[in-house]
Each structure stands twice: as structure tokens, then as C-alpha cells.
Amino acid sequence: MTAGSGVLVTFNPGSSTIKIGLFAVQSRAARRIGKGMIDLRQQPLVLRIIEGADTADISLKAQAGDELDAVLDETLGWLAAHFKHEGLIAAGHRVVHGGDRFHGATQIDDETLDAIERLVPLAPLHQPQSVRLINAIRRLRPELAQTASFDTAFHRTQADIVRRFALPRAMFDDGIKRYGFHGLSYKYIAGAVARQVPALAKGRIVVAHLGSGASLCGLMDGESRDTSMGFSTLDGIPMATRSGALDPGVPLHLLANGMSRTGLEDLLYHRSGLLGVSGISADSRVLLESDAEAAREAIAMFAFRIAQTVASLAVTLGGLDSIVFTAGIGEHQPQVRALVCGHLGWLGVSLDEGANAANAARISAAGSKVAVLVIPTDEEQVIADEAVGVLSA
């Protein structure tokens, strides 16, 4: 099948949210016409439709259960009515884990879907959501072509010495290795730097994708050379509710002293990170406004770990030419960026306070040896572009 003119829908699932993009496809190019989001934790469910600067909240009658057929059926109906499109030509999905099987985007068939399902244990928060969405579309619109874009695929350019753990070699061959995530975001940022600041594009760049899930990636010549997340989305810097990197002796100790595997998983994924350290909130905006010492400590630790990781990635890259902040926290929270860069003066990082406060595109001071940029990411655009590429191949 080829991607001709029409409308493409993209699905970008989180652990409890679904971001939806609508793209007009023409001449093998995808242009965004609108987007939506559903928070599966809300009751009743609300579809937020965004068209430019305008938003509309629509209460859904459907409820989220084990299957998402009713939710998607109602959602697609509202999107068709709101954007007045005549029909969909394809659906593109973000899939967090592609393992060693998938090197890039692919069209979904029975074999592909089976391989995606077998990777669920490696990404238990996100992968099941992708499987539910793919299966729901298959039942609702069996004629619709579907594609998968994998977060792990972007990091396949990393050397084995970066991807290995210091475990028996056979385990690496069995898939116990550092995969890396947020690859769609990093792919978008690599392209954005090439378009916006071409002089920096081939240099040594550390991208900080800071949202409720957060990681960093070291780019050289636009390719991934190292990243903070490894085997799972728990690794790296602390996140909203996830622990980040942890001495493996800690979970062993907790298990030996009576904590169940389910309890441990809940602790590391849902009760740690900013929420765990502060005891107040997982939302960095709430913590930045709080006078509580625990809130300040949580933010300070978050920024410190990010700065440590920037320095670590600079070792892999052999130096540092620029830092790019992106995603919700990275794009909108000057205080966090200032705290991070405050630890990196020895690397030649210096901020322009006014530009940083204004969330400007370039926030480094005139004399800074390292360029510091703020670039909004767009994972849905990457999904749409890859879907068009796959279906046009």
C-alpha cells in the first residue's frame, strides 16, 4: 500500500495518556492539522482537541477497560466531525520497545504485532498500551494500514561498548543490554538542530528530554552515541515518579526483606523520583512553587543528576559543543535549566538570564563556550513522517 493524499492519525501512548495527532498527507509529506489527548485516569474520559491556539474538551461516553475499542471509536468520530476530514488512510503508532528486532519503522502485520507483544515484559508501562491501540484499530478499521515507530531504533547507532553491561557475555546476546528510549524525540531534535542551527548539527550535542519521563542523549553528527536510559525506562536520571539509576543492591535488599516483586515494581515506577523524594508531588511546577525543604531538595537532586549525566555523555562524545533542552520541563521551566547549567560552568556553560527566563530558542550567554538551546520536540511528527515513508516505500 502507498500513502496517497488523505488524513493520517498517530497515537503516542504514555502509561496513562494517549496523545493523538492528525496529519494531512500529500506528495509524501505529512502536515499536522490538529491534535488531541485523552487522560485514561479521568472519569468520565475527556478528549481534548487542539487546533492551533484553540482547544475544546469533549466528554466521552465510552469507558476505558481492558480494550479500547469503544474509546477509540468515539474519539475517531469526534475527530472526523471536528476536522471535517473524509476518512483515514493509515494509523501510525509510537511503540516504546523494538528490542533487537526492529531497526526502524515498519508496517504492522500479524508477525510484527506478535513480536511487539513479546517485548511487553521489557516495557511493562508503555508497551501494553501500544498493543491495545493497535488491536483496537484492527478491529474497528481492519482495512486501515498501521505502522509502528520504535523509540529504541534511534539508538542502534551506539557502539557495543556503550550498550553492554558488565555481565556474562551470553546475556548480551540474549538481549540483556542498554537499549535507550525517547528515540523519536531525539530524532526530531537532531533534525530540528540541522534545520535551525546547521553549524551545530554535526557537533557534540547533549539533548535533555525532560518530562514526567526523562532521559538524556549524546548526539554526534545527528546520531545517538550514548543515552542515560538503558535496559528499561527506569534507568538514568530521577523522573516524576520513577527512581532513575539505582544501586542493584537496593532492590535485592528490599526483596530479601519481604517486599514483593509487585510492590517493588510499584515503588520504582510509581512512588519514587520527585514524588518519593519530596513526599509532596510528582509535578516539578508544584515543587518549584513550594517552600518545603523536601521540595527544594527534590528539584536540586533532579538538576544535579541531569548535570552529572551531561558530563558523563560528554566523555562518550569527547567533548561538548551544545546542550538542547526539550519536552515539558526542558521547554518551559527556566529554574530547572538554570540549576542544571549552574553545575556545568567548568565545562564552559554560561546562561543569559533574560533569554532563559523568556524560554528563548538560544539561552546561552554571548561568551559561553557551549551553546545552550531550547527546542520544542514533536514525536507525533516523527511518527507521521515515518508512517508515510513506510507506506510509500
C-alpha positions in Angstrom: 0.0 0.0 0.0 1.1 3.6 -0.7 0.4 6.7 1.3 -1.5 8.9 -1.1 -3.5 12.0 -0.2 -5.7 11.8 2.9 -5.5 12.0 6.6 -3.1 10.0 8.8 -3.8 9.5 12.6 -0.9 9.0 15.0 -1.0 7.5 18.5 1.6 8.3 21.1 0.7 6.4 24.3 2.1 7.0 27.8 1.4 4.8 30.8 -2.0 6.6 31.3 -2.4 9.0 28.5 -2.9 8.9 24.7 -1.6 11.7 22.6 -3.2 11.8 19.1 -2.1 13.6 16.0 -4.0 14.3 12.8 -1.9 14.9 9.7 -2.8 15.8 6.1 -0.8 13.7 3.7 0.1 15.0 0.3 3.0 14.3 -2.0 4.6 12.1 0.6 4.6 14.9 3.2 2.7 14.9 6.5 1.4 18.3 7.7 -0.2 18.5 11.1 -3.8 19.7 11.1 -4.7 19.1 14.8 -4.1 17.0 17.8 -5.8 15.5 20.8 -5.2 13.9 24.2 -7.0 11.5 26.4 -6.1 11.0 30.1 -7.2 7.5 30.9 -7.2 8.3 34.6 -10.1 10.8 34.3 -13.7 9.8 34.9 -15.5 10.5 32.7 -13.0 10.4 30.0 -12.3 13.7 28.2 -11.0 14.2 24.7 -9.1 17.5 24.5 -8.9 18.6 20.9 -6.3 21.2 20.0 -6.3 23.1 16.7 -3.7 25.8 16.7 -4.3 28.1 19.7 -7.9 26.8 20.1 -8.8 23.9 22.4 -12.1 22.0 23.0 -12.8 19.5 25.8 -15.3 16.8 24.9 -16.7 14.3 27.4 -16.7 10.8 26.2 -19.4 8.3 26.9 -17.0 5.3 26.5 -15.1 4.0 29.4 -11.5 2.6 29.3 -11.4 -1.1 30.1 -9.1 -3.9 29.1 -9.9 -3.0 25.4 -10.0 0.5 23.9 -12.4 -0.1 21.0 -15.3 2.0 22.4 -13.0 4.8 23.4 -11.2 4.9 20.0 -14.4 4.6 18.0 -16.0 7.6 19.8 -12.7 9.5 19.6 -12.2 9.0 15.9 -15.8 10.0 15.3 -15.3 13.3 17.1 -12.1 14.0 15.3 -13.7 13.4 11.9 -16.6 15.7 12.8 -14.3 18.4 14.3 -11.7 18.5 11.5 -14.2 17.6 8.8 -12.0 15.0 7.1 -13.5 12.4 4.8 -11.6 9.4 6.1 -8.3 8.0 7.3 -5.6 6.4 5.1 -3.4 5.0 7.9 -2.6 4.9 11.6 1.0 5.4 13.0 1.9 4.2 16.5 4.7 5.1 18.8 6.0 1.8 20.3 8.5 2.2 23.1 10.4 -1.1 22.7 11.6 -2.6 19.5 14.3 -4.8 21.1 17.0 -6.1 18.6 14.3 -7.0 16.1 13.3 -3.5 14.8 15.9 -1.2 13.4 13.3 1.4 12.1 9.7 2.0 11.5 7.7 -0.9 9.9 4.2 -1.8 8.7 2.2 -3.8 11.3 1.1 -7.3 10.3 0.4 -10.4 12.4 4.1 -11.3 12.7 5.1 -7.7 13.6 2.4 -7.5 16.2 3.4 -10.8 17.8 7.0 -9.5 18.1 5.8 -6.3 19.7 3.7 -8.2 22.2 6.6 -10.4 23.1 8.5 -7.3 24.2 5.9 -6.3 26.7 8.0 -7.6 29.7 10.8 -5.1 28.8 8.4 -2.1 28.9 5.5 -3.0 31.1 4.1 0.5 31.5 4.0 1.6 27.8 4.1 -1.4 25.5 0.7 -2.8 26.6 -0.9 0.5 25.7 0.5 0.3 22.2 -0.7 -3.3 21.8 -4.2 -2.3 23.0 -4.4 0.6 20.5 -3.1 -1.5 17.6 -5.6 -4.2 18.3 -8.5 -1.8 18.7 -7.8 -0.2 15.3 -7.5 -3.6 13.8 -11.0 -4.5 15.0 -12.6 -1.1 14.3 -10.9 -0.4 10.9 -9.5 -3.6 9.6 -8.8 -2.1 6.2 -6.6 0.6 7.7 -2.8 0.3 7.3 -0.9 0.6 10.5 2.8 1.4 11.2 5.0 1.2 14.3 7.8 3.7 15.1 10.1 2.5 17.8 11.8 4.6 20.5 14.7 2.2 20.7 15.5 2.2 17.0 17.3 5.6 17.1 19.9 4.3 19.5 21.0 1.4 17.3 24.0 3.5 16.2 25.6 3.1 19.6 28.7 1.0 20.0 28.5 -2.3 21.8 30.9 -1.0 24.5 28.2 1.6 25.3 25.3 -0.9 25.2 27.0 -3.7 27.3 26.5 -4.3 31.0 29.4 -5.9 32.9 27.5 -9.3 32.9 28.4 -12.6 31.3 28.7 -12.2 27.5 25.9 -14.6 26.8 23.4 -12.3 28.5 24.2 -9.6 26.0 23.4 -12.0 23.2 20.2 -12.9 24.9 19.0 -9.2 24.9 20.2 -8.0 28.3 21.7 -4.7 27.2 21.2 -1.0 27.1 18.5 -0.1 24.5 17.8 3.6 25.2 14.4 5.3 24.8 12.8 8.6 23.8 14.3 7.9 20.4 11.5 9.6 18.4 12.1 12.8 20.4 15.8 12.7 19.8 15.3 12.0 16.1 13.1 15.1 15.9 15.6 17.3 17.8 18.5 16.1 15.6 16.5 17.2 12.5 15.5 20.4 14.2 19.1 21.4 15.0 20.1 20.6 11.4 17.3 22.9 10.1 17.6 25.7 12.7 21.4 25.8 13.6 23.2 23.9 10.9 26.6 24.9 12.2 26.0 22.8 15.3 24.3 19.8 13.7 27.4 17.7 13.2 28.9 18.6 16.5 28.8 17.1 20.0 25.3 17.7 21.4 23.6 16.5 24.6 19.8 16.6 24.4 17.9 16.7 27.7 14.4 15.3 27.2 12.8 16.4 30.5 9.2 15.5 31.1 7.4 13.1 33.5 9.6 10.5 31.9 13.1 11.9 31.3 16.4 11.0 29.8 19.4 12.5 28.0 21.1 11.5 24.8 24.6 12.3 23.4 24.5 13.0 19.6 27.3 13.3 17.2 26.7 14.0 13.5 23.0 13.7 14.4 23.3 10.1 15.6 22.9 8.6 19.0 26.2 7.7 20.7 25.1 7.2 24.3 22.0 7.8 26.4 21.0 7.7 30.1 18.2 5.1 29.9 19.4 1.6 29.4 17.6 -1.7 29.6 14.4 -0.2 30.9 12.6 3.1 31.2 13.6 3.1 34.9 17.2 3.9 34.3 19.1 7.2 34.2 18.1 10.4 35.9 15.2 10.6 38.5 11.8 11.3 37.0 8.4 12.3 38.1 7.6 9.0 39.9 10.5 6.8 38.7 13.7 6.3 40.6 16.2 6.5 37.9 19.5 4.7 38.2 19.7 2.7 41.4 22.3 0.5 43.1 21.1 -3.0 42.2 21.8 -3.9 45.9 18.8 -1.8 46.9 16.1 -3.9 45.2 17.9 -7.1 46.2 17.8 -5.9 49.8 14.1 -5.0 49.6 13.2 -8.3 48.1 15.2 -10.2 50.7 13.4 -8.3 53.5 9.9 -9.2 52.4 8.9 -6.8 49.6 7.1 -8.5 46.8 8.0 -8.2 43.2 4.7 -6.3 42.5 5.4 -4.0 45.5 9.0 -3.3 44.2 7.7 -2.5 40.7 5.2 -0.1 42.1 7.8 1.6 44.3 10.3 2.1 41.4 7.8 3.1 38.8 5.1 5.0 40.7 6.3 6.1 44.2 9.9 7.3 43.6 11.5 10.1 41.8 10.4 13.7 42.5 7.3 12.3 44.3 9.2 10.0 46.5 12.0 12.5 47.5 9.6 15.4 48.1 6.7 13.5 49.6 4.6 16.3 48.1 4.1 15.9 44.3 5.5 14.4 41.1 4.9 17.7 39.3 8.0 19.9 39.2 5.9 23.0 38.9 4.3 22.3 42.2 7.7 21.7 43.8 9.2 24.8 42.4 6.4 26.9 44.0 6.7 25.1 47.4 8.6 26.5 50.3 9.1 23.0 51.8 12.7 21.9 52.2 11.9 18.4 50.8 10.5 20.1 47.6 13.7 22.1 47.2 15.8 19.1 47.8 13.9 17.0 45.2 14.4 19.7 42.5 18.1 20.2 43.5 18.7 16.5 43.2 16.9 16.3 39.8 19.1 19.1 38.4 22.3 17.7 39.9 21.7 14.2 38.4 20.9 15.8 35.0 24.2 17.8 35.1 26.1 14.7 36.1 24.7 12.9 33.1 25.6 15.8 30.8 29.2 15.4 31.9 29.1 11.6 31.5 27.8 11.9 28.0 30.5 14.5 27.2 33.0 11.7 28.0 31.4 9.5 25.3 31.3 12.4 22.8 34.9 13.5 23.6 33.7 17.0 24.4 30.6 19.2 24.3 29.5 21.8 21.8 25.9 22.3 22.7 23.1 21.3 25.1 19.4 21.2 24.0 16.6 21.2 26.5 13.3 19.8 25.3 9.9 18.3 26.4 7.6 19.8 29.1 10.1 20.7 31.8 13.0 21.3 29.4 11.0 23.7 27.3 9.0 25.6 30.0 11.0 25.7 33.3 13.8 28.2 33.4 14.6 27.5 37.0 15.4 23.8 36.3 17.6 24.8 33.3 19.4 27.4 35.4 20.1 24.9 38.2 21.4 22.3 35.7 23.7 24.7 33.9 24.9 26.2 37.2 26.7 22.8 37.8 28.3 23.0 34.3 30.3 26.2 34.4 33.5 24.2 34.5 32.5 22.8 31.0 32.2 26.4 29.7 28.4 26.6 30.0 27.1 30.1 30.8 23.4 31.2 30.6 21.9 34.5 29.5 19.4 35.0 32.4 17.0 37.1 30.4 16.9 34.7 27.5 16.5 31.8 29.8 13.6 33.4 31.7 11.9 34.1 28.4 12.3 30.5 27.2 14.1 31.8 24.2 15.4 29.5 21.4 19.1 30.2 22.4 19.7 30.8 26.1 23.5 30.7 26.4 25.4 33.9 27.1 27.4 35.5 24.4 30.7 34.3 25.8 29.5 30.7 26.6 31.8 28.0 25.1 28.8 25.7 24.9 25.7 26.7 23.0 22.5 26.1 25.1 19.3 25.8 23.1 15.6 25.3 23.9 13.8 23.4 21.1 10.2 22.0 21.4 10.0 18.3 20.4 7.4 16.7 18.3 7.3 12.9 18.5 4.0 12.7 16.6 5.6 14.4 13.5 8.3 11.8 13.5 5.6 9.0 13.7 3.7 10.6 10.8 6.8 11.1 8.7 7.9 7.5 9.3 4.5 6.1 8.6 4.4 8.0 5.2 7.9 6.7 4.5 7.0 3.1 5.2 3.7 3.1 3.2 5.3 4.9 0.3 8.3 2.6 0.1 
